[in-house]
Structure formats: C-alpha cells, structure tokens
C-alpha cells in the first residue's frame, strides 16, 4: 500500500528548540537536587545523611544520561534536516540549468486546520458558538423588531449546535493572514487560531460576525456549519441583500489582528499597476526579498456552482496553473478575474514572483480552494480589486517579523 511522507520543517525545528529547552531545565533541576542533597548531608552528619548523599551521587549519573539522550535526539533531528536539505540540493543539481532558471521555491505555506493538516478550502473555517452566543443574544435586544421576533431569534441561537459558518466573505482574509503569519513566525498557525484572536481582540470584527449571522437567521438561512460554498453564495445572490459593511474584512482588520501575533503589519501604497507595472513589480519583489509577505485584495469568481472543473494550465504556456496538483483539471471556484467583470472582493497572499522566457507570473496562495495558483502578471494586475484602485495609487498589506 502506498504511503505518503510529510515533513513539516517548522514543526521539527520547533521540536528541537523544545528538546533543548527541556534539557536545560532538566540540568538545572538536577543541580538543585545535588545541592540540596549536599546541604542535607552536611546538616545530618549521621549515617542517614551520608546514605542520602550517596544515593543522590549514584542517581546523578542516570540523570546526566537522560539529559545527554535528549541532546542526542535534538542533534539527530538537526542532522536529519541537514541531510534532507542536502538531498534536495543534490536532486536539484541533476536537473538541467535551463529548467531551474527563473524558478523560486515556494515561500508561503498553505493554510492548516487545528489538527495541523491542510484545509481543503476557506469554507472549512468555523466559529465556536459558545465564544459568541451570549453576545449574540444580547445583540438581538438592540434590534428594532418586535418582542415576538426577538424571542424567535433568541430561541434559534439557543438551539444552535457547537459551530457556525463564518460567512463566505469573512473567511478569506484570515486564511491569507494565517499563511503569512506561519511564515513570519516560523511556526504553523492554524486559521482557527487567527479567527479566535480576531473574535477576542477585535470587537468590530466580532460584532460584524454577529450582525452577519443575525441576517442569516432573519432570512431563515441556516448559519449551521454545513452550507456548501456554491449553494451559500447562490442563496445570497438570490436574496439580493448583500451589505458590504457586513460581509467584508478590511485591511485595518487584518493589520489589527496580525499585530496580536507580535509581527509588524502595514498598508503600503504603489503607483497604479496598470500604468506603471514595472515599478509595482520591482517594489513587490524588493519587499518579498526583504522577507516580507504581501496580502492583496483582488476580484474573483464568487463561487463554484456556475462552472465545471478548470484546466490546470496557464493559457498559452506549458506551465501549470497549480504546481501542487498533477491533475489536468482542478475544482473550480475563487479564480482571479478582471475587476470590471462580475465577482467578489477576495483576499489572497502572494507566494512568489516568477520570470520565465521573457514573461512574468505571480503565484498566489488562494484561500478559496487553499491552493497555490499561477497567473500572468498582467492578469494579476487586472484582477486587483476596485477598492484598491485609489487614484493615483494602489495599496497592499505587508506582514513582517519584528526587528530584534
């Protein structure tokens, strides 16, 4: 039976740090025990005191061996990582130079769930109902509706199970942010941890979620965590009720929550990319080469219910649309499209910039299907969302680790 090897480098490095920290604490406690034994032996100079000191001395050798074994394990893991890197470099050296030219290794991890496994899409994200239930019930009392309607809504909230959907337009920004945070902190950060921080540390976002969920209840849409992406968006489009003040996540939202993870975050501006594409390319490239991660607001297809599987090819090239999948066709939904066309605002994280055969490409980590996708540079610029096109400049969000 075929098996799949998965190595989470960040997690292994974190385990090595934990082992070394444990070994240090172990050695310190052993030293305290030895000093205590010596003090007791000096205090109790009779036979019991000497026997206690001798027992501690005998155990000292065993304690030291425990610490040495922990250190040996840490060293073994380090050697394994070094050999793994060497193996990849050796494999790369066997490839023709023209194949490697212009290729950069992926820099941004895809989003993970609480179990550390890759999410299938942004629609896997859930909100624990107990974290907002009582605030939600309290919000119902502020509505300008009849008392009978308030009691109906409260009863629905009380009857909800353990989780609710976050809302289709409130997830992508936090998924993109979790990707950037995982790289910047060098620690895998699940999307749920980012959502939890947003709910606890960002009252405006918390209230926006509650208002969204209330609209679902009032329109008799189930907020339970069981709605598919396509069906949910289709229902919203039929209802014609979308209020962007309710369903969007702003750059300020992302920046405020990012700082809770002790990283630097800012919104930065560039000239208009459709007028000065070279300037924008060089500026984004420089920021990424400095180790920053960039999150962009783009226009995308709003759901997957209107289209079938899509080709895994960049039109007019031999390149894959998604290198992470060897299939010739991929599940639809969430693809970038020109902002003049129909679609929805959508957050993506820029994975890397590529130059191949005189053409430029942008690889983005797209939260919709939680996959890396390749677009022509020109197509990416056309997809930059209308909200970003603040004449005479555009804006992006930057995430970077703090200077130490």
N, C-alpha and C positions, 0 to 999 in steps of 0.2 A: 504494500500500500504506500502510495507516495506521501511524503511528509514535507512540510514547509518550514524552513529555518527563518526565524525572525530575530534580529538582533537590534535592540534599542540602545544605541550607543550612549545617549544621555543618561539612561537609567543605569547602565553598567558603571559609568563614571560616578554617578551619584552613590551607587552601592560601594564603590571603592572608597569614596570620602567617608561614608558611614562606618565602614570597617576600620579605617584609620582613626576616626574619632572614638570608636568603641575601644580600640586597643589603647589609646592614650588614657581614656577614663579608667580602663582596667588596670593599667600600670600604676596610676595614681592611687587607686583604692588598695592595691597590693602593698604599696609603700606605706600607706596609712596603717594597714593591718600589721606590718612588720614593726613599725614604730610603736604601735600600741602594745604589741607583744613584748618588746624590749622594756617599755616603761613598766609593764606589769611584772616582768621578771625581776626588775630592779627593786620594785616595791615589795613583792613577795619573794624573799630570798630563800625560802624553804624549798623543799622538794617539789611541791605543786607548781611553784613559779618556774623552776628550771625545766620541768616536764612540758609546761605550756610553751616556753621559748623553743624547746627542741622540736615540738610538734609543728610550730609555725615555720621553723627553719626547714623542716622536711617538706612542708607544703609549698614553700617558696619556689622550689624547683618546678613543681607541677604548674603553679600559677604562671611562671615565666614561660613555660612551654605553650600554655594556652594563648598568651599574647603573641608568641612567635608564630603559632599556626595561623592566627588571624592576619598577621602581617604577611605571611607567606601566601594566603589566599588573595589578599589585595594585590600583591606583586604578580601572582598568576593571572589575575584578571587584566592587569595592565599589560602584561606580555601578550595576552590573547588579543587585546585590542590592537597592539602594535603589529602583531603578525597578520591580523585581519586587514589592517590598512596596507601593509606591505604586499599582501596577496592581491588586493585590488589594484595597487600600483603596478605590480608585475603583469596582471591581466591587461591593464590599460596599455602597457608598453608593447604588447603583442599586436595591438590594433594599428593600422596604418595612420601615419601622422595626419593625412588629409581628412580622415574620419573624425579625428579629435579636434581639428581646428575650429575655433569658434564655439565649442561646446563647453558649458559650465555645469558642474554638478549641481543638483538641486540644493537650494539653501534653506528652504522653508518647509517644515513638516506639515503634513495634513492633520486635520482635527481628530481628536480622540475623545472617547466617552469616559465615564467614571471607571470602567474596567480596564482602561488603558488601550483598548482596541479602537481601530479606525472607525469613525462614524460612517454610515452609508450615505447620509445626507444631512443637511441642516435641519431637516424635519424630525430627526431623532432627538432633538433638544426638548426637554420637558421642564416644567416648573413644579416643584413640590407644593401641593396645595396648602399644606399646613404652614408654609412660610408666608402666605399672603391671605389666608382665609379670613382672619378676623379684621384685618384692614379692609378687605374687600366687602365684608358685611357692613362695616362702618361707613364705607363709601356709599352704599346703597341708601343710607339715611339722608345723604346730601342731594339725592336726585329729586328733581321737580316732578315727581309722579305720585299717583295715588297711594295711599297706605296699603291698599289691597295689592297693588303691583309691587311695592317694596317687599311685602311678605312673600309674594310669589318668587321673587328673585332670591331672597334670602334662603328660602327653602331649597331652591335649586343649588345654591352654593353649599349648603349644609350636606346635601346629598352627594356632592362630587366625591370621586374616589381620590387616590393618593397623588395623582399627577394631572396636569392640564397642559395643552399645547401652548407654546409661547406666542403663537401668531406668526403668520408666514413672513411678514416683513420685519419682524423684530428679532429674527434669529441670525441672519447672515452677518451682521456687523460683529456680533460676539463670537461667531465661529472664526471669522477672519482675524479678530483680535487674539483669540486663543492660539492661533498659528504663530503670529508674530511674538507673543509672549513666550511661547515654548522655546523659540529660537533664542530670544534675547536673554532669558533667564537660564537657558541651557537645562531646563527642567520641563518634562512633559506636563502641560497644564490642560486638564480636560475642559471642554466647553462649559460643562456644568459648574465648574469652579468659578469661571468668569461670570456666568449668569448669576450664581449665588452672590458674588461680590457686588454685581450691579444692583441686585434687589436690596441688599443690605446697606450699601454705601451710597447709593444714588437714588434719593427719594423721587426725583422727577421721572426716572425710568420706571420705578416701582408703580407709581400712580398711572403711568401710561399703559402699563400691562393691565392693571386693574380696570382702567377705562375700556381698553380693548375687549377684555373678557366680558365686561358688562354688556357691551354692544352685542356680543355673541349671544348672551342669554336673552336679551330683549328681542332679538330677531329669531329666537328659537333655533340658533345654531349651537350644536354641542361643542363646548370647549374641551371635552374629554380628549385625552391623548390617543386618538385613534383615527384622525382625519388624514386622508392622503393629500399630498401636495396639490395634485391636479384638481381633485374634487373641491378642496377648500378654496382655492383661488377662483375656480369656476363659479362657486356659490357667491363669493364676494362680488364678482363681476356682474352676476345676475341681479344682486341686490342694489348695485349702484350706490353704495353707501360710503365708500372709502374716504376717510378723512385723514389726510396726510399728517396732520398733527397727532393723530392717534397711532399710526402704524409705522412710522419711520424711526430710525436710530440715527442721531445726528453725530457729527464729528466731536462735538463737545461731550456727548455721552461716552463715546469711546475713549476720549482723552482722560476724562474724569476717572473712569474705572481702571484704565491702564496704569495710572499713577498709584492706584491702590496696590499694585504689584511691584512698586518701587522701581519703575523704569521711567525714562523721560518720554514724553509724548507731546506732539505739537501739530498744528495745522500749518502747512507751508504753501506758498504760492509760487507759480511759474507763469511765464508768458503763455498766451494761448497756443496750445499744442498744434492746432490745425494751421496756424500761421507761422510758428517757429518750432517745428518738430525737432530740429537738430538741438536747439537749446534745451528743450524739455528732456530729450534722450540723454544728453550729457549730464544734466542736473540729476536726474533719477539715478543714472549709472554711478555718479560720484557719491551720492548718498548711500547707495547699496554697497559700494566698495568700502565705505567707512564703517560698514557693519550695521546700518540702519535697515529696518523693514518698513515698507511703504504699503499703505492700505488705500485703495481707490474706490470711489463711488462711480459705478457705471450703469448703463442701461442694459437690461437683459430680458429674455423671454420670461414671462411671469409664471409659467407652469409647464407641465409636460403633457397635458391632456389633449393638446391640439396637434401634436406631431409625433411621428414614429421614431424609431431608432435613427441616429445620425451617423454619417461616415466618420471613421476615426482617421481622417486625413485633413491636412490643411489644403484647401483648394489650390490647385496649380503647382503643388510641390509634392515631393516624396516624403514629407515629414508627417509624423503622427500628430493628430490633434491632442491626444493624451498619451505620452510615453509610458505611463504607468499601466496601460492596458494593451494587451496584444490583440484583442479582438478587432475585427474590421468594422464593427458598428458598436455604438455605445448608447446607453439610456439617454433619452432627451432631457431637455429642461435646463433653464438657467443660463443658456448661452448668451454671450455678449452680442449686442446688435446696435446699429446706429441709433443715436438718441432721438433722431427725428421720427423714427418708427415707433409703433406701439411697443410697450414694455413697461417694466417697473424699475425704480432705483434699486441698486443691488451692490453690496459691498464685496470686494474681492481683495486678496492680498497678492502683491506682486512677488512671484517666486524668483524670477531672474530675467535678464535681458540677453538676447542672443543675436549674433550676426553670422549669417550663413550665405555664401555665394552672392554677396552683394545685397542681400536682403536683411531686414531687421524683424525680429519677432519678440513678443512679450509672452512669457509663460506666467499665468496667474493660477493661484490656488483658489478655486471657485467653491464656495461653501455649499451651493445648491446640491451638487452631487458629490461634494467633498473630493474633488479630483484636480490634478494639475492640467491646465488646458493651454494650448499654444495658439496665439493669434498673430497675424501680421501687425506690425507697428501701426500702420495706417488704420487698420480696422479697430485696434485698441483705442486710438485717438478719437475715432468717430463714435465710439461707444461711451466715452466719458459723459456722465450724466449731465443733463441740462442745469441742474442745481449747482454744479461745479463751475460752469462757464460764466463766471462773474467778470464781465468785461472790465478792464483789458487783461485779466489774468485768470488762471485756473488754480485749484487747490487740491492738496492731498494730505493724508495724515501719516506722520512719521512716528515710529516706535524705536527706541534705542535704549540700551542699558546705560545706567548712570556711570559717570566717570568716577573712578576710585582713586 
